[in-house]
Amino acid sequence: MTTIDPWAPPEQGEDEDYVDYLGRKADLYYESPPPAPPGFRLIECTAEPRHWPRYEFIDHDFYGSSCPDCGADLYHRELRELKRRYHRLQHPIRGRIASRGLGYLQLLGVIAGYGSRWGGDAGCKWCLTGIRIRGKRSYILGWPTWKWACLFQRRHWPGEEAYFGLCGKCLPCPDCGTTKWDHECTGTEAAA
């Protein structure tokens, strides 16, 4: 009497393509996995069709394992659901309004900057990725930072912007002393 080895792969047909043979062999192991070798047990899989058969060492001190592929599928399913819920809150019209509003807040200097994203896994129309509160601002409450420096550090009302982030009062013309930066300088005789 001959015994059939359950671990033996099926025979390849004479005119069967090798790729087709590998697919048929994988289907055979998926549909009816071979029994566990001595000292091991087959991990149960609840998926339809079942995942690739896996075996675990029999140890009576621990609980049996669950199928790792089923766990990964559950994790990815929950992740897709959470992404869908999050992106459902992001509406394209609300996103445009928020982007304009955040642009105004950045222009006023209330926030230092913000980030947005288009597309992604869930196909969002506009998603806010972050708001920066700390950082260098070019404008604070609608004024550039050089005007605030003139007002609070140099203790004068800011004039016209000159060069290097200074106003004309901070950096007057060395020849004639005027505070206008785009003047036609007549030289030192005009100052005298």
Helices and strands as residue ranges (DSSP letters): H 18-31, E 40-42, E 55-57, H 68-89, H 92-108, E 113-119, E 124-132, E 139-140, E 143-144, H 145-152, H 188-191
